[in-house]
Amino acid sequence: MNNIAKFDVIISGLGPVGAVTANLLAQYGLTVAVFERDFEIYNLGPRAIAIDAEAMIVFGMMGLDDWLDSHVVKPCIGVRTGVPPNGVTLLSVKPERHSLYGHQRIAFFNQPCLEKTLRDNLEQYSNVKVYLGHERIVERIFE
Ligand SMILES: Cc1cc2nc3c(=O)[nH]c(=O)nc-3n(C[C@H](O)[C@H](O)[C@H](O)COP(=O)(O)OP(=O)(O)OC[C@H]3O[C@@H](n4cnc5c(N)ncnc54)[C@H](O)[C@@H]3O)c2cc1C
């Protein structure tokens, strides 16, 4: 029994949500174990691509907003795409001219790149233990 590790919080999955949660909890001094099923960041596509100013505030709480602003997040550029031949508009994004809380109100990013930043940032915390290649099995209880 004595060699069983104890943690304040256990997180299943080191996707963006798990990685942000682990970073914030670690910052507040909690001990955290993260179990991630895969060994590599899922990188078959960009997946989520848009981020808003409120989310950047959360990254600012981790001290990552400036780094993300200059390396990952790209200011919103004008985009308009449609279906030929009649050109029905599917997506129209106007160039961003105003900022909110010191950040672009909306900007684009690459999810695998963001996830790598979050994982790299976790390495500074000795109170976080990441277990890659570990799948959490949840027992189902049938009533
Ligand atoms: C092909 C694709 C395209 C997408 N396109 C867009 C888009 O255009 N715009 C947009 O906003 N969003 C898009 N998304 C969604 C976006 O990627 C997700 O909303 C986001 O990744 C969710 O983050 P998350 O951390 O909650 O979960 P996930 O990113 O799914 O991360 C969960 C993590 O948990 C791990 N895991 C799962 N089960 C277990 C277990 N039992 N034990 C241990 N680890 C486990 C997984 O390996 C994974 O690393 C797309 C997703 C996919 C797959």
The ligand as an SDF file (V2000), in Angstrom:
LIG
                    3D

 53 58  0  0  0  0  0  0  0  0999 V2000
  -11.3550   15.7300  -37.2110 C   0  0  0  0  0  0  0  0  0  0  0  0
  -11.7440   16.8300  -36.2260 C   0  0  0  0  0  0  0  0  0  0  0  0
  -12.0240   18.0980  -36.7000 C   0  0  0  0  0  0  0  0  0  0  0  0
  -12.3780   19.1200  -35.8060 C   0  0  0  0  0  0  0  0  0  0  0  0
  -12.6450   20.3630  -36.2960 N   0  0  0  0  0  0  0  0  0  0  0  0
  -12.9590   21.3750  -35.4320 C   0  0  0  0  0  0  0  0  0  0  0  0
  -13.2180   22.6940  -35.8980 C   0  0  0  0  0  0  0  0  0  0  0  0
  -13.1510   22.9700  -37.0990 O   0  0  0  0  0  0  0  0  0  0  0  0
  -13.5360   23.6580  -35.0060 N   0  0  0  0  0  0  0  0  0  0  0  0
  -13.6340   23.4130  -33.6710 C   0  0  0  0  0  0  0  0  0  0  0  0
  -13.9310   24.3160  -32.8740 O   0  0  0  0  0  0  0  0  0  0  0  0
  -13.3780   22.1670  -33.1970 N   0  0  0  0  0  0  0  0  0  0  0  0
  -13.0720   21.1580  -34.0380 C   0  0  0  0  0  0  0  0  0  0  0  0
  -12.8510   19.9120  -33.5540 N   0  0  0  0  0  0  0  0  0  0  0  0
  -13.0780   19.7090  -32.1200 C   0  0  0  0  0  0  0  0  0  0  0  0
  -11.9090   20.0790  -31.2500 C   0  0  0  0  0  0  0  0  0  0  0  0
  -10.7460   19.4440  -31.7210 O   0  0  0  0  0  0  0  0  0  0  0  0
  -12.3220   19.6080  -29.8420 C   0  0  0  0  0  0  0  0  0  0  0  0
  -13.4080   20.4120  -29.4030 O   0  0  0  0  0  0  0  0  0  0  0  0
  -11.2240   19.6970  -28.8200 C   0  0  0  0  0  0  0  0  0  0  0  0
  -10.1160   18.9130  -29.2070 O   0  0  0  0  0  0  0  0  0  0  0  0
  -11.7780   19.1920  -27.5040 C   0  0  0  0  0  0  0  0  0  0  0  0
  -10.7540   19.2190  -26.5510 O   0  0  0  0  0  0  0  0  0  0  0  0
  -10.7980   18.2320  -25.3430 P   0  0  0  0  0  0  0  0  0  0  0  0
   -9.5410   18.4340  -24.5540 O   0  0  0  0  0  0  0  0  0  0  0  0
  -12.0850   18.3720  -24.6210 O   0  0  0  0  0  0  0  0  0  0  0  0
  -10.8690   16.7590  -25.9680 O   0  0  0  0  0  0  0  0  0  0  0  0
   -9.8670   16.0190  -26.9670 P   0  0  0  0  0  0  0  0  0  0  0  0
   -9.0990   16.9620  -27.8130 O   0  0  0  0  0  0  0  0  0  0  0  0
  -10.6940   14.9620  -27.6180 O   0  0  0  0  0  0  0  0  0  0  0  0
   -8.8260   15.3330  -25.9830 O   0  0  0  0  0  0  0  0  0  0  0  0
   -9.1890   14.2270  -25.1940 C   0  0  0  0  0  0  0  0  0  0  0  0
   -7.9270   13.4510  -24.8700 C   0  0  0  0  0  0  0  0  0  0  0  0
   -8.2820   12.3960  -23.9880 O   0  0  0  0  0  0  0  0  0  0  0  0
   -7.6550   11.2050  -24.4010 C   0  0  0  0  0  0  0  0  0  0  0  0
   -8.4990   10.1210  -23.8900 N   0  0  0  0  0  0  0  0  0  0  0  0
   -9.7200    9.7820  -24.3140 C   0  0  0  0  0  0  0  0  0  0  0  0
  -10.2020    8.7650  -23.5590 N   0  0  0  0  0  0  0  0  0  0  0  0
   -9.2670    8.4880  -22.6290 C   0  0  0  0  0  0  0  0  0  0  0  0
   -9.1820    7.5390  -21.5560 C   0  0  0  0  0  0  0  0  0  0  0  0
  -10.1770    6.6710  -21.2820 N   0  0  0  0  0  0  0  0  0  0  0  0
   -8.0590    7.5050  -20.7950 N   0  0  0  0  0  0  0  0  0  0  0  0
   -7.0380    8.3740  -21.0620 C   0  0  0  0  0  0  0  0  0  0  0  0
   -7.0750    9.2920  -22.0720 N   0  0  0  0  0  0  0  0  0  0  0  0
   -8.1780    9.3470  -22.8350 C   0  0  0  0  0  0  0  0  0  0  0  0
   -7.5730   11.2950  -25.8940 C   0  0  0  0  0  0  0  0  0  0  0  0
   -6.5160   10.5100  -26.4170 O   0  0  0  0  0  0  0  0  0  0  0  0
   -7.3050   12.8050  -26.1000 C   0  0  0  0  0  0  0  0  0  0  0  0
   -5.9270   13.1120  -26.1330 O   0  0  0  0  0  0  0  0  0  0  0  0
  -12.4750   18.8570  -34.4150 C   0  0  0  0  0  0  0  0  0  0  0  0
  -12.1780   17.5700  -33.9450 C   0  0  0  0  0  0  0  0  0  0  0  0
  -11.8170   16.5680  -34.8350 C   0  0  0  0  0  0  0  0  0  0  0  0
  -11.5070   15.1820  -34.3090 C   0  0  0  0  0  0  0  0  0  0  0  0
  1  2  1  0
  2  3  1  0
  2 52  2  0
  3  4  2  0
  4  5  1  0
  4 50  1  0
  5  6  2  0
  6  7  1  0
  6 13  1  0
  7  8  2  0
  7  9  1  0
  9 10  1  0
 10 11  2  0
 10 12  1  0
 12 13  2  0
 13 14  1  0
 14 15  1  0
 14 50  1  0
 15 16  1  0
 16 17  1  0
 16 18  1  0
 18 19  1  0
 18 20  1  0
 20 21  1  0
 20 22  1  0
 22 23  1  0
 23 24  1  0
 24 25  2  0
 24 26  1  0
 24 27  1  0
 27 28  1  0
 28 29  2  0
 28 30  1  0
 28 31  1  0
 31 32  1  0
 32 33  1  0
 33 34  1  0
 33 48  1  0
 34 35  1  0
 35 36  1  0
 35 46  1  0
 36 37  1  0
 36 45  1  0
 37 38  2  0
 38 39  1  0
 39 40  1  0
 39 45  2  0
 40 41  1  0
 40 42  2  0
 42 43  1  0
 43 44  2  0
 44 45  1  0
 46 47  1  0
 46 48  1  0
 48 49  1  0
 50 51  2  0
 51 52  1  0
 52 53  1  0
M  END
$$$$
